[in-house]
């Protein structure tokens, strides 16, 4: 009869903590949050700290973003399809690869935040929205949720401050009402998130871009979640 080797098990467990690595392969960590919440900044910081590969939402390569902010109704569907396809390809590459990836924004945010908001505002037709949701359901059924979802919770004033500080021209015409609608949807979505492990980081009193102490606090939270996954 097979005898369980507790000594070997404890050695493996000790080495897992000693080397600051979870005892199974974490492949996909995703960072979610409203526009200006600090997703890209935190993705870069965690990538550097843990040695993960970072995959960003590159606004400079998006052929629809500038047009969308100038004429939302005309370009809403095009923009959302572009994001959906881009995020889906990212996930497929993550799952097929052999590295741990931290992803700046998720496919869920496209489907549960941005597309429904555009539809509710009358900026996407019912036909286009139904088509979009059907496509999302097909895509999401073929991929796994992130091993860890990190949600950056931010107030509207803090989001506005970050947006103004980075000075992206195409974001200059964004209204406060639009930003608030998104924030409300984020809170509703994250309050019902059941797809996997979730870490909520309240950014109101944190500056992980300029403060190593604040970044260290976030890393401690992430450590706690990662080491608790096994």
TILUM-566119 format. One record per residue: x, y, z of N, C-alpha, C, O, CB in turn; residue in three letters. Coordinates in pm, whole numbers, plus 50000, padded with zeros to 5 digits. Each point is the difference from the previous one (the first is absolute). Last residue first. Glycine has a CB too. Layout:
BEGIN
<<X Y Z> <X Y Z> <X Y Z> <X Y Z> <X Y Z> "Ala"> ...
END
This chain:
BEGIN
<<49705 52767 49668> <50023 49856 50004> <49943 49946 50129> <50007 49880 50025> <50201 50139 49835> "Unk"> <<49762 50443 50046> <49932 49931 49892> <50025 49850 50000> <49925 49925 49938> <50093 50283 49931> "Unk"> <<50167 50153 50423> <49880 49935 50048> <49930 49918 49894> <49902 49930 50030> <50073 50255 50130> "Unk"> <<50409 50082 49758> <50042 49888 50084> <49880 49927 50060> <50012 49887 50048> <50199 50235 50004> "Unk"> <<49711 50263 49678> <50068 49896 49921> <50035 49881 50085> <49980 49886 49958> <50110 50289 49893> "Unk"> <<49715 50209 50357> <49906 49930 49913> <50066 49886 49925> <49943 49891 49990> <49929 50320 49986> "Unk"> <<50398 50064 50295> <49905 49928 50084> <49901 49921 49916> <49967 49886 50032> <50058 50289 50143> "Unk"> <<50278 50114 49606> <50068 49882 50057> <49901 49914 50079> <49996 49878 49985> <50220 50252 50027> "Unk"> <<49631 50284 49835> <50009 49903 49890> <50067 49872 50050> <49955 49890 49968> <50056 50298 49861> "Unk"> <<49972 50172 50470> <49865 49949 49975> <50001 49891 49892> <49935 49897 50014> <49970 50327 50052> "Unk"> <<50497 50002 50018> <49967 49912 50114> <49860 49941 49983> <49979 49882 50029> <50169 50255 50121> "Unk"> <<49989 50186 49540> <50068 49873 49976> <49974 49902 50114> <49985 49880 49976> <50193 50242 49894> "Unk"> <<49661 50317 50177> <49923 49927 49899> <50063 49864 49973> <49929 49900 49988> <49998 50319 49908> "Unk"> <<50303 50067 50392> <49874 49958 50063> <49914 49921 49903> <49938 49900 50038> <50070 50301 50109> "Unk"> <<50392 49996 49696> <50027 49885 50085> <49874 49948 50068> <49983 49879 50017> <50245 50209 50020> "Unk"> <<49748 50310 49717> <50014 49885 49910> <50025 49873 50080> <49944 49894 49969> <50146 50257 49850> "Unk"> <<49901 50247 50420> <49866 49965 49954> <50004 49881 49906> <49914 49911 50007> <50016 50328 50018> "Unk"> <<50481 49931 50121> <49927 49945 50114> <49860 49957 49960> <49954 49893 50040> <50178 50254 50114> "Unk"> <<50141 50078 49537> <50041 49861 50015> <49928 49933 50117> <49972 49880 49997> <50252 50177 49905> "Unk"> <<49614 50369 49791> <50035 49960 50137> <50033 49851 50005> <49915 49915 49975> <49936 50267 50117> "Unk"> <<50000 50052 49507> <50106 50084 50055> <50047 49960 50139> <50101 50050 50048> <49805 50132 49816> "Unk"> <<49753 49574 49886> <50090 50047 49895> <50120 50072 50059> <50113 49983 49952> <49693 50037 49891> "Unk"> <<49819 49815 50412> <50101 49898 49973> <50091 50036 49883> <50093 49926 49969> <49750 49907 50121> "Unk"> <<49822 50389 50267> <50068 50055 49883> <50112 49903 49964> <50118 50027 50025> <49826 50215 50038> "Unk"> <<49568 49786 50267> <50121 49935 49953> <50056 50073 49878> <49925 50050 49917> <49992 49729 50171> "Unk"> <<49654 50278 50163> <50112 50054 50078> <50133 49933 49962> <50094 49997 50080> <49747 50050 50108> "Unk"> <<49760 49840 49570> <49974 50139 50040> <50118 50064 50073> <50034 50115 49976> <49725 49828 50038> "Unk"> <<50150 49598 49780> <50114 50085 49964> <49990 50141 50056> <50090 50081 49977> <49931 49785 49817> "Unk"> <<49812 49602 50310> <49947 50136 50006> <50116 50097 49980> <50088 50009 50085> <49722 49920 50072> "Unk"> <<50118 49545 49691> <50096 50096 50055> <49936 50139 49994> <49974 50053 49892> <50226 49805 50035> "Unk"> <<49655 49582 50046> <49957 50139 49982> <50099 50092 50071> <50025 49986 50120> <49731 49943 49865> "Unk"> <<50233 49542 49800> <50061 50089 50098> <49956 50143 49968> <50023 50049 49889> <50178 49795 50141> "Unk"> <<49645 49606 49840> <49987 50145 49985> <50070 50072 50114> <49983 49965 50117> <49799 50004 49762> "Unk"> <<50134 49517 49830> <50056 50070 50115> <50006 50150 49975> <50037 50044 49891> <50097 49752 50168> "Unk"> <<49507 49961 49639> <50127 49952 50055> <50043 50083 50120> <49919 50072 50059> <50147 49849 49714> "Unk"> <<49505 50119 49984> <50075 49920 49905> <50130 49943 50057> <50052 49901 49950> <49849 50238 49872> "Unk"> <<49729 50165 50349> <50007 49864 50053> <50091 49911 49914> <50009 49880 50024> <49760 50149 50069> "Unk"> <<50039 50518 50021> <50102 49921 49930> <50015 49864 50066> <50032 49991 50119> <50089 50219 49814> "Unk"> <<49593 50193 50170> <49940 49871 49962> <50100 49908 49929> <49961 49901 49939> <49818 50215 50042> "Unk"> <<50331 50325 50171> <49922 49950 50113> <49937 49865 49972> <49960 49929 50093> <49997 50304 49970> "Unk"> <<50278 50007 49601> <50093 49939 50094> <49928 49945 50122> <50046 49904 50061> <50133 50252 49860> "Unk"> <<49562 50072 49748> <50064 49879 49946> <50088 49932 50103> <49990 49878 50020> <50006 50226 49754> "Unk"> <<49808 50311 50339> <49898 49896 49988> <50059 49870 49951> <49968 49893 50052> <49861 50283 49904> "Unk"> <<50450 50201 50060> <49966 49957 50135> <49895 49889 49998> <50008 49905 50079> <50047 50325 50005> "Unk"> <<50065 49969 49505> <50112 49924 50057> <49964 49946 50137> <50025 49883 50030> <50137 50259 49841> "Unk"> <<49537 50150 49924> <49996 49866 49939> <50114 49912 50053> <49982 49880 50022> <49912 50219 49772> "Unk"> <<50094 50352 50339> <49885 49929 50056> <49992 49857 49947> <49972 49907 50074> <49905 50312 49947> "Unk"> <<50447 50066 49793> <50034 49962 50137> <49887 49923 50067> <50025 49902 50071> <50121 50300 49944> "Unk"> <<49784 49977 49553> <50093 49888 49996> <50032 49953 50142> <50003 49880 50027> <50094 50206 49757> "Unk"> <<49642 50297 50172> <49925 49884 49954> <50089 49875 50000> <49959 49893 50043> <49894 50257 49815> "Unk"> <<50353 50262 50230> <49920 49954 50114> <49917 49877 49963> <49989 49907 50079> <50002 50328 50008> "Unk"> <<50256 49980 49574> <50092 49937 50094> <49924 49943 50121> <50031 49891 50048> <50151 50266 49878> "Unk"> <<49577 50097 49758> <50045 49875 49938> <50088 49922 50098> <49985 49879 50016> <50004 50227 49755> "Unk"> <<49878 50323 50356> <49885 49909 50003> <50038 49864 49942> <49960 49897 50053> <49884 50298 49927> "Unk"> <<50463 50162 49997> <49993 49943 50135> <49887 49899 50011> <50012 49900 50070> <50084 50312 50022> "Unk"> <<50127 49869 49423> <49918 50070 50099> <50007 49930 50135> <50028 49881 50009> <49820 50198 49808> "Unk"> <<50510 49968 49745> <49923 49906 50082> <49923 50074 50109> <50058 50082 50071> <50112 49738 49883> "Unk"> <<50155 50350 49705> <49856 50027 49984> <49912 49907 50083> <49878 50005 49989> <50172 50075 49782> "Unk"> <<50436 49888 50218> <49965 50134 50042> <49852 50031 49992> <49949 50084 50075> <50273 49983 49850> "Unk"> <<50052 49534 49943> <49918 49991 50120> <49948 50137 50047> <49924 50009 50096> <50208 49789 49968> "Unk"> <<50168 50135 49559> <49870 49943 49966> <49909 49985 50122> <49880 49977 49984> <50230 49904 49827> "Unk"> <<50346 50283 50234> <49914 50093 49927> <49861 49945 49976> <49901 50072 50013> <50302 50019 49879> "Unk"> <<50119 49804 50528> <49974 49940 49869> <49895 50083 49927> <49891 50023 50051> <50167 49746 50037> "Unk"> <<50183 50290 50372> <49983 50091 49887> <49983 49936 49864> <50056 50049 49901> <50075 50103 50230> "Unk"> <<49965 49736 50371> <50066 49932 49888> <49975 50070 49867> <50075 49979 49904> <49902 49807 50221> "Unk"> <<49825 50388 50276> <50146 49997 50015> <50069 49935 49881> <50104 50047 49956> <49864 49945 50291> "Unk"> <<49555 50017 49790> <50054 50131 49965> <50152 50002 50006> <50065 50066 49919> <49726 50038 50168> "Unk"> <<49988 49504 50047> <49975 50021 49857> <50060 50134 49956> <50062 50008 49894> <49727 49854 50119> "Unk"> <<50220 50031 50447> <50092 49916 49924> <49986 50025 49849> <50100 50008 49929> <49889 49819 50253> "Unk"> <<49707 50392 50104> <50136 50051 50021> <50102 49920 49920> <50089 50059 49938> <49844 50016 50291> "Unk"> <<49621 49777 49775> <50013 50123 49922> <50142 50055 50012> <50059 50044 49901> <49696 50006 50133> "Unk"> <<50134 49581 50234> <50006 49961 49859> <50024 50123 49912> <50085 49998 49911> <49762 49808 50135> "Unk"> <<50074 50267 50409> <50134 49944 49978> <50018 49957 49855> <50107 50020 49943> <49899 49903 50296> "Unk"> <<49568 50244 49895> <50103 50103 50003> <50141 49946 49975> <50079 50064 49932> <49778 50061 50227> "Unk"> <<49781 49557 49867> <49997 50083 49880> <50106 50110 50005> <50071 50019 49901> <49684 49932 50075> "Unk"> <<50349 49609 50305> <49893 50098 49998> <50008 50082 49871> <50104 50002 49934> <49895 50008 50319> "Unk"> <<50172 49463 49809> <50038 50141 50004> <49876 50090 50000> <49896 49965 49944> <50319 49980 49936> "Unk"> <<50006 49506 50145> <49882 50082 50030> <50044 50146 50019> <50086 50029 50082> <49797 49772 50027> "Unk"> <<50312 49736 49643> <50041 50127 50058> <49878 50089 50017> <49945 50050 49902> <50284 49931 49992> "Unk"> <<49860 49460 50067> <49914 50113 49966> <50047 50124 50073> <50009 50001 50123> <49797 49845 49838> "Unk"> <<50381 49642 49871> <50025 50112 50090> <49916 50118 49954> <50017 50048 49888> <50220 49871 50163> "Unk"> <<49775 49509 49887> <49950 50128 49950> <50027 50106 50106> <49957 49985 50115> <49863 49901 49743> "Unk"> <<50388 49596 50019> <49973 50105 50098> <49955 50126 49928> <50068 50049 49909> <50102 49852 50251> "Unk"> <<49868 49707 49597> <50029 49935 50128> <49978 50098 50115> <49959 49961 50109> <50208 49888 49779> "Unk"> <<49550 50221 49656> <50135 50017 50055> <50017 49923 50131> <49904 49981 50074> <50108 50245 49818> "Unk"> <<49634 49572 49770> <50014 50127 50071> <50143 50012 50051> <50069 49900 50013> <49686 50098 50054> "Unk"> <<50154 49706 49491> <49985 49998 50146> <50009 50141 50057> <50059 50090 49940> <50040 49679 50066> "Unk"> <<49713 50061 49485> <50118 50038 50078> <49969 49994 50149> <49884 49997 50041> <50195 50150 49770> "Unk"> <<49599 49775 49830> <50117 49925 49954> <50127 50033 50079> <50106 49945 49970> <49791 50050 49804> "Unk"> <<49666 50217 50273> <49978 49858 50030> <50122 49915 49964> <50008 49884 50040> <49748 50150 49920> "Unk"> <<50220 50436 49940> <50027 49975 50142> <49980 49854 50039> <50059 49953 50097> <49873 50281 49950> "Unk"> <<49967 49912 49502> <50143 50011 50031> <50029 49961 50146> <50092 49923 50026> <49928 50259 49802> "Unk"> <<49529 49833 50029> <50072 49895 49926> <50148 50000 50038> <50058 49895 50027> <49777 50124 49783> "Unk"> <<49897 50325 50360> <49966 49872 50064> <50073 49884 49933> <50047 49908 50067> <49729 50184 49996> "Unk"> <<50266 50341 49744> <50071 49989 50127> <49973 49865 50068> <50093 49937 50051> <49893 50313 49974> "Unk"> <<49771 49853 49585> <50141 49972 49968> <50082 49984 50128> <50084 49911 50008> <49893 50217 49776> "Unk"> <<49578 50005 50261> <50004 49862 49951> <50144 49958 49968> <50041 49888 50030> <49727 50138 49876> "Unk"> <<50152 50421 50213> <49988 49912 50116> <50005 49853 49958> <50060 49918 50070> <49804 50257 50048> "Unk"> <<50137 50153 49537> <50121 50009 50081> <49995 49899 50117> <50095 49925 50021> <49928 50319 49916> "Unk"> <<49594 49810 49796> <50105 49933 49923> <50128 49994 50082> <50068 49897 50004> <49829 50181 49781> "Unk"> <<49752 50171 50390> <49967 49857 50005> <50106 49918 49927> <50040 49894 50048> <49715 50162 49962> "Unk"> <<50281 50413 49964> <50028 49953 50136> <49974 49850 50014> <50079 49928 50060> <49863 50301 50027> "Unk"> <<49949 49988 49506> <50144 49990 50017> <50036 49945 50139> <50091 49918 50013> <49939 50274 49828> "Unk"> <<49514 49890 50071> <50050 49895 49911> <50151 49980 50019> <50047 49887 50012> <49771 50168 49822> "Unk"> <<49970 50303 50389> <49963 49871 50060> <50054 49885 49917> <50046 49900 50056> <49747 50203 50041> "Unk"> <<50479 50355 49874> <49865 49953 49970> <49974 49865 50067> <50093 49928 50037> <49913 50195 49745> "Unk"> <<50314 50279 50398> <50013 49875 49925> <49859 49946 49979> <49920 49997 50093> <50312 49952 50004> "Unk"> <<49821 50451 50133> <50112 50016 49908> <50032 49873 49923> <50085 50000 49911> <50005 50171 50242> "Unk"> <<49586 49941 50220> <49949 50018 49865> <50108 50019 49896> <49973 50048 49890> <49827 50048 50210> "Unk"> <<50231 49802 50383> <50007 50142 49966> <49946 50029 49860> <49995 50115 49957> <50202 49904 50194> "Unk"> <<49838 49534 50012> <49905 50071 50087> <49995 50149 49968> <49896 50064 50015> <50145 49767 50163> "Unk"> <<50278 49900 49597> <49864 49964 49959> <49896 50078 50080> <49904 50053 49944> <50177 49718 49993> "Unk"> <<50370 50272 50183> <49976 50066 49871> <49859 49972 49950> <49934 50087 49944> <50310 49895 50002> "Unk"> <<49893 49796 50441> <49989 50143 50027> <49970 50077 49872> <49916 50090 49999> <50241 49886 50195> "Unk"> <<49935 49558 49784> <49865 50030 50053> <49980 50149 50028> <49889 50051 49982> <50107 49721 50117> "Unk"> <<50441 50100 49747> <49895 49977 49899> <49860 50026 50055> <49923 50070 49935> <50226 49762 49957> "Unk"> <<50222 50206 50413> <50002 50099 49893> <49889 49980 49897> <49931 50096 49964> <50313 49921 50070> "Unk"> <<49790 49681 50359> <50009 50142 50035> <49975 50089 49879> <49902 50074 49994> <50260 49868 50188> "Unk"> <<49847 49572 49807> <49911 50033 50111> <49999 50148 50036> <49913 50046 50074> <50127 49726 50011> "Unk"> <<50232 50036 49552> <49864 49947 49984> <49904 50046 50109> <49881 50018 49973> <50220 49787 49916> "Unk"> <<50367 50323 50105> <49942 50038 49872> <49851 49963 49994> <49916 50078 49956> <50308 49890 49935> "Unk"> <<50027 49890 50478> <49969 50142 50007> <49938 50050 49870> <49910 50084 50002> <50277 49946 50161> "Unk"> <<49974 49526 49867> <49876 50017 50073> <49958 50146 50007> <49881 50032 49994> <50174 49764 50140> "Unk"> <<50363 50061 49681> <49891 49982 49905> <49864 50022 50068> <49903 50037 49934> <50239 49801 49935> "Unk"> <<50291 50410 50342> <49952 49866 49970> <49886 50000 49900> <49939 50103 49972> <50131 49828 50255> "Unk"> <<50401 50382 49979> <49858 49994 49964> <49961 49862 49946> <50084 49927 49947> <49922 50320 50003> "Unk"> <<50474 49771 50095> <49942 50132 50025> <49860 50003 49937> <49986 50011 49878> <50245 50101 50127> "Unk"> <<50085 49458 50174> <49925 50061 49889> <49934 50129 50047> <49930 50004 50101> <50029 49769 49798> "Unk"> <<50467 49857 50213> <49910 50094 50066> <49937 50085 49890> <50071 50063 49922> <50067 49942 50294> "Unk"> <<50104 49479 49793> <49971 50127 49935> <49908 50083 50089> <49903 49949 50056> <50124 49946 49716> "Unk"> <<50339 49651 50218> <49896 50069 50075> <49983 50139 49941> <50097 50074 49982> <49954 49793 50229> "Unk"> <<50122 49707 49489> <50040 50107 50091> <49879 50048 50080> <49885 49982 49960> <50300 50086 49882> "Unk"> <<49841 49612 49779> <50057 49937 50120> <50050 50104 50100> <50083 49970 50086> <49981 49832 49775> "Unk"> <<49519 50178 49723> <50139 50026 50034> <50044 49931 50127> <49923 49928 50064> <50055 50288 49823> "Unk"> <<49572 49791 49922> <50087 49915 49919> <50147 50015 50039> <50082 49915 49966> <49755 50104 49848> "Unk"> <<49822 50246 50393> <49973 49860 50031> <50092 49905 49924> <50032 49892 50049> <49732 50171 49995> "Unk"> <<50262 50403 49866> <50038 49973 50139> <49985 49852 50032> <50090 49939 50057> <49840 50294 50007> "Unk"> <<49918 49921 49519> <50146 49997 50005> <50050 49970 50140> <50100 49929 50017> <49907 50234 49795> "Unk"> <<49531 49896 50125> <50043 49878 49931> <50152 49986 50005> <50052 49890 50021> <49748 50123 49829> "Unk"> <<50014 50385 50316> <49975 49887 50089> <50045 49869 49937> <50060 49916 50067> <49746 50207 50033> "Unk"> <<50223 50271 49639> <50093 50005 50112> <49983 49877 50090> <50098 49936 50038> <49899 50315 49954> "Unk"> <<49696 49816 49661> <50129 49950 49949> <50106 50000 50111> <50083 49910 50006> <49858 50176 49765> "Unk"> <<49643 50102 50332> <49985 49856 49979> <50132 49939 49950> <50041 49894 50047> <49713 50138 49901> "Unk"> <<50213 50437 50095> <50009 49935 50130> <49991 49848 49987> <50069 49928 50072> <49829 50276 50034> "Unk"> <<50048 50056 49503> <50135 50017 50053> <50018 49927 50132> <50101 49932 50022> <49911 50290 49864> "Unk"> <<49557 49794 49916> <50089 49914 49925> <50143 50005 50055> <50066 49898 50011> <49790 50136 49786> "Unk"> <<49828 50259 50391> <49963 49862 50028> <50094 49902 49931> <50048 49905 50061> <49715 50166 49964> "Unk"> <<50279 50394 49885> <50047 49965 50134> <49973 49853 50031> <50086 49930 50053> <49874 50306 50021> "Unk"> <<49870 49931 49521> <50146 50001 49996> <50057 49957 50136> <50090 49917 50006> <49906 50267 49820> "Unk"> <<49544 49877 50138> <50040 49877 49932> <50152 49991 49994> <50057 49892 50017> <49731 50113 49846> "Unk"> <<50027 50389 50312> <49981 49887 50091> <50038 49866 49936> <50053 49913 50068> <49765 50217 50041> "Unk"> <<50200 50271 49628> <50098 50004 50109> <49987 49877 50089> <50101 49938 50035> <49895 50312 49960> "Unk"> <<49686 49812 49663> <50132 49969 49944> <50106 49991 50109> <50082 49909 50003> <49852 50205 49784> "Unk"> <<49632 50032 50332> <50003 49856 49971> <50138 49959 49947> <50053 49897 50040> <49699 50108 49911> "Unk"> <<50179 50461 50136> <49991 49917 50121> <50013 49851 49970> <50080 49931 50064> <49775 50244 50036> "Unk"> <<50146 50243 49603> <50112 49908 50010> <49991 49903 50119> <50092 49921 50020> <50044 50253 49871> "Unk"> <<49529 50174 49986> <50046 49945 49873> <50099 49885 50019> <49998 49903 49925> <49966 50321 49971> "Unk"> <<49875 50023 50481> <49894 49920 49941> <50045 49933 49871> <49965 49885 49974> <49867 50268 50128> "Unk"> <<50461 50153 50133> <49981 49872 50067> <49897 49910 49930> <50020 49880 49987> <50040 50234 50226> "Unk"> <<50276 50284 49661> <49865 49965 49951> <49966 49860 50053> <50014 49901 49929> <50013 50244 49860> "Unk"> <<50373 50069 50354> <49946 50112 49923> <49858 49976 49952> <49923 50094 49982> <50308 49960 49949> "Unk"> <<50020 49613 50301> <49980 50111 50093> <49945 50124 49931> <49940 50086 50064> <50245 49824 50075> "Unk"> <<49921 49708 49594> <49891 49972 50093> <49974 50117 50092> <49884 50038 50020> <50174 49721 49970> "Unk"> <<50311 50248 49712> <49873 50025 49931> <49882 49980 50094> <49901 50074 49995> <50204 49853 49790> "Unk"> <<50321 49963 50380> <49989 50145 49981> <49868 50037 49932> <49933 50095 50041> <50317 49920 49944> "Unk"> <<49847 49520 50066> <49982 50068 50127> <49980 50151 49985> <49908 50057 50058> <50229 49765 50046> "Unk"> <<49951 49808 49555> <49866 50056 50019> <49988 50096 50118> <49903 50076 50008> <50012 49718 49891> "Unk"> <<50475 49927 49948> <49962 50088 49889> <49866 50070 50019> <49961 50082 49916> <50169 49768 49939> "Unk"> <<50284 49966 50479> <49856 49982 49978> <49952 50097 49892> <50007 50121 50017> <49962 49805 50223> "Unk"> <<50480 50041 49960> <49978 49911 49885> <49852 49983 49966> <49967 49934 49902> <50241 49947 50160> "Unk"> <<49950 50378 50312> <50060 50061 49881> <49977 49915 49875> <50006 50052 49888> <50166 50053 50259> "Unk"> <<49694 49765 50302> <49907 50093 49936> <50056 50056 49870> <49925 50038 49910> <49985 50020 50315> "Unk"> <<50173 49483 50059> <50077 50103 49931> <49906 50091 49921> <49956 49966 49890> <50243 49880 50095> "Unk"> <<49800 49811 50445> <49901 50049 49906> <50064 50121 49931> <50000 50111 50054> <49800 49806 50088> "Unk"> <<50506 49674 50065> <49930 50127 50020> <49891 50022 49897> <49999 49941 49892> <50209 50151 50208> "Unk"> <<50106 49508 50162> <49930 50026 49875> <49908 50120 50022> <49910 49997 50084> <50100 49757 49846> "Unk"> <<50458 49999 50316> <49884 50092 50004> <49942 50015 49860> <50072 50017 49902> <50028 50106 50294> "Unk"> <<50201 49487 50099> <49986 50072 49874> <49875 50087 50008> <49894 49953 50042> <50225 49861 49828> "Unk"> <<50179 50044 50572> <49893 49960 49909> <50010 50077 49869> <50064 50105 49992> <49788 49841 50204> "Unk"> <<50413 50072 50235> <50059 49943 49879> <49896 49949 49903> <50030 49913 49918> <50168 50027 50215> "Unk"> <<49744 50296 50305> <49987 49855 49995> <50070 49935 49881> <50014 49878 49994> <49771 50151 50122> "Unk"> <<50231 50453 49958> <50022 49937 50131> <50003 49847 49990> <50088 49935 50056> <49800 50262 50052> "Unk"> <<50011 50073 49504> <50139 50017 50043> <50028 49923 50128> <50104 49935 50012> <49900 50289 49881> "Unk"> <<49555 49784 49949> <50083 49931 49902> <50147 50004 50042> <50071 49900 49994> <49765 50158 49825> "Unk"> <<49854 50194 50423> <49993 49858 50036> <50084 49916 49905> <50062 49902 50041> <49708 50133 50052> "Unk"> <<50200 50428 49816> <50066 49979 50128> <50001 49852 50040> <50101 49948 50047> <49831 50283 50022> "Unk"> <<49834 49906 49539> <50145 50014 49982> <50075 49970 50129> <50105 49934 49998> <49854 50237 49824> "Unk"> <<49571 49837 50196> <50044 49888 49917> <50152 50002 49983> <50066 49897 50013> <49713 50105 49865> "Unk"> <<50014 50363 50336> <50014 49883 50088> <50044 49877 49921> <50077 49919 50052> <49747 50176 50100> "Unk"> <<50099 50301 49604> <50107 50023 50097> <50022 49878 50088> <50113 49958 50022> <49833 50286 49977> "Unk"> <<49689 49756 49703> <50126 49986 49928> <50119 50017 50095> <50098 49927 49990> <49791 50159 49801> "Unk"> <<49672 49978 50388> <50022 49862 49955> <50137 49981 49934> <50072 49906 50032> <49681 50072 49937> "Unk"> <<49992 50414 50250> <50139 49962 50025> <50036 49860 49957> <50098 49943 50047> <49897 50211 50140> "Unk"> <<49588 50137 49767> <50012 49938 50132> <50143 49960 50034> <50032 49979 50117> <49737 49939 49856> "Unk"> <<50014 50290 49612> <50077 50082 50092> <50022 49939 50137> <50050 50068 50089> <49861 50122 49790> "Unk"> <<49688 49624 49857> <50098 50082 49930> <50071 50090 50100> <49935 50075 50073> <49926 49920 49715> "Unk"> <<49941 49573 50436> <49949 50103 49912> <50114 50074 49930> <50117 49981 50034> <49683 50043 50114> "Unk"> <<50268 49463 50006> <49972 50129 50062> <49960 50102 49896> <50026 49983 49881> <50134 49964 50301> "Unk"> <<50117 49532 49903> <49878 50066 49952> <49982 50133 50071> <50048 50019 50112> <49847 49757 49838> "Unk"> <<50493 49811 49937> <49973 50120 50078> <49884 50074 49935> <50006 50038 49883> <50237 49980 50191> "Unk"> <<49974 49440 49948> <49938 50110 49925> <49972 50118 50093> <49964 49981 50117> <49933 49855 49722> "Unk"> <<50409 49673 50092> <49956 50099 50098> <49947 50119 49922> <50069 50051 49911> <50101 49871 50266> "Unk"> <<49988 49543 49712> <49926 50118 49955> <49954 50082 50120> <49913 49958 50076> <50012 49918 49718> "Unk"> <<50341 49712 50235> <50022 50041 49861> <49940 50136 49968> <50053 50072 49915> <49950 49688 50024> "Unk"> <<50196 49902 50485> <49910 50112 49974> <50028 50050 49860> <50113 50038 49970> <49876 50027 50277> "Unk"> <<50122 49446 49984> <50034 50104 49904> <49889 50103 49986> <49891 49970 49951> <50251 49865 49927> "Unk"> <<49961 49900 50586> <49959 49962 49865> <50021 50120 49910> <50020 50112 50047> <49811 49718 50040> "Unk"> <<50282 50194 50371> <50038 49861 49972> <49940 49949 49870> <50017 49883 49967> <50002 50078 50277> "Unk"> <<50139 50564 49875> <49892 49907 50031> <50036 49860 49952> <50085 49985 49913> <49747 50201 50071> "Unk"> <<50543 50171 50164> <49927 49953 49883> <49886 49911 50044> <50019 49918 50090> <50188 50097 49770> "Unk"> <<50187 50191 50394> <49894 50096 49964> <49931 49961 49870> <49975 50085 49914> <50153 50095 50203> "Unk"> <<50217 49577 50144> <50035 50057 49869> <49896 50100 49951> <50010 50050 49888> <50111 49740 50059> "Unk"> <<49820 49984 50467> <50135 50056 50006> <50040 50067 49869> <50073 50099 50000> <49986 49726 50166> "Unk"> <<49527 49935 49881> <49998 50130 50067> <50137 50066 49996> <50010 50122 49984> <49807 49797 50165> "Unk"> <<50149 49657 49660> <49906 50086 49931> <49996 50139 50063> <49999 50101 49930> <49865 49698 50008> "Unk"> <<50387 49855 50265> <50069 50059 49886> <49909 50095 49923> <50046 50101 49946> <50097 49695 50038> "Unk"> <<49669 49956 50371> <50096 50100 50050> <50070 50070 49886> <50014 50123 50002> <50019 49741 50204> "Unk"> <<49681 49780 49689> <49923 50113 50049> <50091 50111 50048> <49976 50118 49973> <49840 49727 50092> "Unk"> <<50376 49749 49807> <49950 50070 49882> <49923 50125 50043> <50014 50106 49939> <49972 49677 49933> "Unk"> <<50160 49934 50470> <50115 50061 49934> <49956 50083 49880> <50046 50112 49980> <50098 49698 50097> "Unk"> <<49537 49933 50148> <50034 50119 50076> <50120 50072 49941> <50009 50123 50005> <49898 49769 50199> "Unk"> <<49961 49697 49603> <49896 50101 49978> <50035 50131 50071> <49985 50108 49944> <49844 49709 50034> "Unk"> <<50443 49805 50093> <50022 50058 49867> <49900 50110 49972> <50035 50103 49943> <50055 49679 49977> "Unk"> <<49855 49980 50480> <50125 50074 50003> <50029 50068 49868> <50041 50117 49997> <50044 49723 50171> "Unk"> <<49545 49865 49879> <49974 50133 50057> <50126 50084 50003> <49995 50122 49982> <49822 49782 50156> "Unk"> <<50012 49674 49569> <50125 50049 50056> <49981 50143 50052> <50018 50096 49925> <50115 49755 49918> "Unk"> <<49528 49699 50074> <50021 50143 49971> <50123 50050 50074> <50014 49978 50121> <49738 50056 49844> "Unk"> <<50147 49464 49852> <50009 50077 50124> <50032 50145 49968> <50099 50030 49934> <49976 49764 50193> "Unk"> <<49696 49741 49611> <50077 50125 49990> <49994 50077 50131> <49893 50021 50056> <50059 49990 49697> "Unk"> <<50015 49443 50201> <49915 50120 50000> <50088 50125 50000> <50103 50005 50067> <49713 49870 50056> "Unk"> 
END
